[in-house]
Amino acid sequence: MSSYESKDPLIFPPIQFRTTEGDLGYHSKNDGDENQRPDIVDDLCMGLHLQARIDRVTHGLDTENGKPASLIVFGFRFHGIHKGRRLRTAEINILFQDLNKRKRRDPAVVGLWPNGEFTLSRTLVTAKNTSGTELGGEAGAMGVSGNLVFKLERQLEYQYYDKSTVIGSMILDMKIRNYGPYNAVRITLEEDGTSETGVITDLRVPVLLIRNNDEDRFTASVRVNATGNFLQNTIRGARNLIGKTPANDPVIFKPGLQYLRPPTLNADLERKLATVIDEKNLGKLDLEEFGGALGSVCTGYQI
């Protein structure tokens, strides 16, 4: 714990900082029957800023004369507004469903970046491991007898790398159905526990979907759970009492309606986001070209 943090009266053992369906925060709603609302979550709570947004939507085909497909690029931001505030972990869950929740009409998740484990930074840590065997025996002192226990110890010094990680997976959300293709993605972020610089500050996540047809609208429900470095329930409790901050709406997607967010991030990442693509061959895209990450340990670094 830094000297700055040790003086902060708000610091407690970490508990969950949540912006989830059913929790209260600064969540946005659809404007009536709005399609492809670009801003999903925008939550500023006690020095921590969390955002989820849509950066690009391209509807087309997976291959020429193939199945309907959609490329959706999500953006996430995890910022502490000063050095005493940071997010230690975060978990992103995105669920895709048919708008009317009809059976066998959900879009299928067939591509994701990041898919697997990726590392942003590494810190070399030196640690010591003590092992030993206890040896017992009798001894007497000043006419009083008793037992003494000695421990023969050996110290082993070893080194390992601590790292800031991002792990992504395509999954089947079993709460929705226990059959069929993947319908969701899960991404977890964890800070480098040694340097304590927080999780990756900006993450861009492209997802490729296969759809049934070009008529059905579908939704993406975004949930973000994050753990901060101090207690945040006080403000959450106040919001519960006020009761004026309902959960965010799922984003509704309409096949044929394209979208590209204006540039807001690192120039290299924005150029990749705006790359011209063949809408009739979305299945051949290298999704990594549309993803990226920025961290507080460096500037403009891409995983």
C-alpha positions in Angstrom: 0.0 0.0 0.0 1.4 3.4 -1.0 1.9 6.2 1.5 -0.8 8.1 -0.4 -3.3 5.3 0.1 -2.5 4.7 3.8 -3.7 8.3 4.6 -7.0 7.8 2.8 -9.8 7.2 5.3 -12.0 5.6 2.6 -9.7 2.6 2.1 -11.0 -0.8 3.3 -10.5 -4.4 2.1 -11.7 -4.5 -1.5 -15.3 -5.3 -2.2 -17.2 -5.5 -5.5 -17.8 -2.3 -7.4 -20.7 -3.3 -9.7 -22.5 -1.8 -12.7 -24.8 -4.7 -13.4 -28.5 -5.2 -14.2 -30.4 -4.6 -11.0 -27.6 -2.4 -9.5 -27.9 1.3 -9.4 -25.5 3.7 -11.1 -25.4 6.2 -13.9 -26.8 3.9 -16.6 -28.3 4.9 -19.9 -31.6 3.9 -21.4 -32.8 3.4 -25.0 -34.7 6.4 -26.4 -37.9 4.5 -27.0 -37.3 1.8 -29.6 -33.8 3.1 -30.3 -31.4 1.0 -32.5 -27.7 0.6 -31.7 -27.4 3.1 -28.8 -23.7 3.9 -28.8 -23.2 4.7 -25.1 -24.0 1.7 -22.8 -22.6 2.5 -19.3 -21.1 5.7 -18.0 -20.5 5.5 -14.2 -18.4 7.8 -12.1 -18.3 6.7 -8.5 -16.0 7.9 -5.7 -13.0 8.5 -8.0 -13.5 5.6 -10.4 -14.8 6.1 -13.9 -16.2 3.1 -15.9 -17.5 3.3 -19.4 -18.9 0.8 -22.0 -19.7 1.8 -25.5 -20.2 0.8 -29.1 -17.3 1.8 -31.4 -18.3 0.1 -34.7 -21.1 -2.0 -36.2 -20.8 -3.6 -39.6 -23.5 -5.9 -40.9 -22.9 -8.1 -43.9 -22.1 -11.7 -44.7 -19.5 -14.2 -43.3 -18.5 -15.1 -46.8 -19.7 -14.1 -50.3 -23.1 -15.8 -50.8 -22.7 -17.0 -47.2 -24.7 -16.5 -43.9 -25.7 -13.1 -42.5 -23.0 -11.8 -40.1 -22.2 -8.8 -37.9 -19.0 -7.3 -36.6 -19.5 -5.4 -33.4 -16.6 -3.5 -31.8 -17.1 -2.7 -28.1 -15.1 -0.2 -26.1 -14.4 -0.1 -22.4 -12.7 2.4 -20.1 -11.5 1.8 -16.5 -10.0 5.0 -15.1 -9.1 6.2 -11.6 -9.4 10.0 -11.6 -6.2 10.3 -9.5 -3.4 8.1 -8.3 -5.2 7.0 -5.1 -8.0 5.4 -7.1 -7.7 2.4 -9.3 -9.5 -0.8 -10.4 -7.8 -4.0 -9.4 -10.0 -6.4 -11.4 -12.8 -6.3 -13.9 -15.1 -8.8 -15.6 -17.0 -8.0 -18.7 -20.0 -10.2 -19.8 -21.8 -9.6 -23.1 -24.9 -11.7 -23.9 -26.4 -11.8 -27.4 -30.1 -12.7 -27.8 -33.0 -12.4 -30.3 -34.9 -9.2 -29.5 -38.1 -11.2 -28.9 -36.2 -14.1 -27.2 -37.5 -16.7 -29.6 -35.9 -20.2 -29.5 -33.1 -20.8 -32.0 -33.1 -17.2 -33.2 -30.2 -15.9 -31.1 -27.1 -14.8 -33.1 -24.1 -17.1 -32.7 -20.8 -15.9 -31.4 -18.1 -17.2 -33.8 -15.2 -14.8 -33.3 -13.6 -12.7 -30.5 -10.6 -10.7 -29.6 -9.0 -11.1 -27.2 -9.5 -14.8 -27.3 -7.2 -16.5 -24.8 -4.7 -14.9 -22.3 -2.8 -11.7 -23.1 -0.2 -9.8 -21.0 0.2 -6.0 -21.0 3.1 -5.6 -18.6 5.4 -7.7 -16.4 7.2 -7.0 -13.1 10.1 -9.2 -11.9 9.4 -10.2 -8.3 12.0 -11.8 -5.9 10.5 -14.0 -3.2 11.8 -16.3 -0.4 10.3 -19.7 0.5 11.3 -21.0 4.0 11.0 -24.8 4.6 12.2 -26.8 7.6 11.8 -29.8 10.0 11.1 -29.5 13.7 13.4 -31.3 16.1 12.2 -31.9 19.7 14.1 -32.7 22.9 14.1 -32.4 26.7 16.0 -29.7 28.5 16.3 -28.5 32.1 17.0 -25.0 33.4 17.1 -23.8 37.0 15.7 -27.1 38.2 12.7 -26.9 35.9 12.4 -29.4 33.1 10.5 -28.9 29.9 10.4 -29.4 26.1 12.3 -27.4 23.5 11.5 -27.4 19.8 14.1 -26.4 17.3 13.4 -25.9 13.6 16.1 -26.6 11.0 15.3 -24.2 8.2 16.4 -23.7 4.6 15.5 -20.6 2.7 15.0 -20.8 -1.1 15.0 -17.6 -3.1 13.2 -17.6 -6.4 11.9 -15.1 -9.0 8.6 -14.8 -10.9 6.9 -12.3 -13.1 3.8 -10.5 -11.9 1.7 -9.2 -14.8 -1.4 -7.3 -15.9 -3.6 -9.8 -17.8 -6.6 -9.9 -20.1 -8.4 -13.2 -20.7 -11.2 -13.6 -23.2 -13.5 -16.5 -24.0 -16.6 -17.3 -26.1 -19.1 -19.0 -23.9 -22.6 -20.5 -23.7 -24.6 -18.7 -21.0 -26.3 -21.7 -19.4 -28.7 -19.4 -17.6 -30.3 -18.6 -20.9 -30.1 -22.0 -22.6 -28.0 -25.2 -22.3 -27.9 -26.1 -26.0 -26.8 -24.6 -29.3 -23.8 -22.3 -30.3 -22.1 -19.8 -28.1 -24.3 -16.8 -27.2 -21.9 -14.7 -25.0 -18.4 -13.6 -24.3 -16.5 -13.1 -21.1 -13.4 -11.0 -20.6 -11.5 -10.7 -17.3 -8.9 -8.1 -16.5 -6.4 -8.2 -13.6 -3.8 -5.6 -12.5 -0.1 -6.2 -12.0 -0.3 -6.8 -8.2 3.3 -5.7 -7.7 3.3 -2.4 -9.5 -0.4 -1.7 -8.6 -1.1 0.4 -11.7 -4.7 -0.8 -12.0 -6.2 -2.8 -14.8 -5.9 -1.9 -18.5 -7.4 1.6 -18.8 -8.9 1.3 -22.3 -9.9 -1.9 -24.1 -11.5 -2.4 -27.5 -13.2 -5.8 -28.1 -14.4 -6.9 -31.5 -17.0 -9.7 -31.7 -18.1 -11.6 -34.8 -21.7 -13.0 -35.0 -23.5 -15.2 -37.4 -27.2 -14.4 -37.7 -30.3 -16.3 -39.0 -31.5 -13.6 -41.4 -31.5 -9.9 -42.1 -34.9 -9.2 -40.7 -34.6 -10.1 -37.0 -33.3 -7.5 -34.6 -31.1 -8.7 -31.7 -29.7 -7.4 -28.4 -26.4 -7.2 -26.5 -26.7 -7.1 -22.7 -23.5 -5.7 -21.2 -22.6 -6.4 -17.5 -19.4 -5.2 -15.9 -18.2 -6.2 -12.4 -15.1 -4.5 -11.1 -13.2 -4.5 -7.8 -11.7 -1.2 -6.6 -9.1 -0.5 -4.0 -11.5 0.9 -1.4 -15.0 0.7 -0.1 -17.7 2.2 -2.3 -20.9 1.0 -0.8 -21.7 4.4 0.8 -22.7 6.1 -2.4 -24.3 2.9 -3.7 -26.5 2.9 -0.6 -27.4 6.5 -1.2 -28.5 5.7 -4.7 -30.6 2.8 -3.4 -32.4 5.2 -1.1 -33.0 7.8 -3.9 -34.1 5.1 -6.3 -33.6 7.3 -9.4 -31.0 5.3 -11.3 -32.4 2.2 -13.1 -30.4 -0.5 -14.7 -29.1 0.1 -18.3 -31.0 -1.2 -21.2 -29.7 -3.9 -23.6 -28.5 -2.4 -26.9 -30.7 -3.3 -29.9 -29.1 -4.0 -33.2 -30.8 -3.7 -36.6 -29.2 -5.6 -39.6 -28.2 -3.1 -42.3 -27.7 -0.2 -39.9 -23.9 0.6 -39.9 -22.1 2.7 -37.4 -18.6 4.1 -36.8 -17.7 6.2 -33.7 -15.7 9.4 -34.3 -12.1 9.1 -33.2 -11.5 9.5 -29.4 -8.4 7.3 -28.6 -4.8 6.7 -29.7 -4.3 7.5 -33.4 -3.0 4.1 -34.3 -6.0 2.4 -32.7 -8.4 4.7 -34.4 -7.0 4.1 -37.8 -7.4 0.4 -37.4 -11.0 0.8 -36.2 -11.9 2.8 -39.4 -10.2 0.3 -41.8 -12.3 -0.3 -44.9 -13.5 -3.9 -44.9 -15.3 -6.2 -47.3 -18.8 -6.5 -45.8 -19.4 -9.7 -47.8 -16.4 -11.4 -46.2 -16.6 -10.6 -42.5 -15.6 -14.2 -41.6 -12.1 -13.6 -43.1 -11.3 -10.6 -41.0 -8.4 -10.7 -38.6 -10.3 -9.4 -35.5 -7.0 -8.5 -33.8 -6.7 -5.6 -36.3 -9.8 -4.0 -34.7 -8.9 -4.7 -31.1 -6.4 -2.9 -28.8 -5.5 -1.9 -25.3 -4.0 1.1 -23.5 -2.5 0.9 -20.0 -1.3 3.3 -17.4 2.2 1.8 -17.5 2.8 3.0 -21.0 1.3 5.1 -23.8 -0.3 3.7 -26.9 0.7 0.1 -26.1 -1.3 -2.6 -27.9 -1.5 -6.1 -26.6 
